[in-house]
């Protein structure tokens, strides 16, 4: 799936709120960089941002407005 499609799918979980999506991705990227296990299948060359977006798009990460 192309990154644009993944982003569009992830936006469904944030009710179209791009700011909430970007904050959620940033938090998850931080967790991944600190050793958290990815919740979706990954390729060797996947970047943490791509992994975080795919996790949100798959619905494995709950996104909440604060």
Buried (B, 14 or more C-beta within 10 A) or exposed (E): EEEEEBBEBBBEBBEEBEEBBEBBBEEBBEBBEEEBEBBBEBEEEBEBBBBBBBBBBBEEBEBEEE
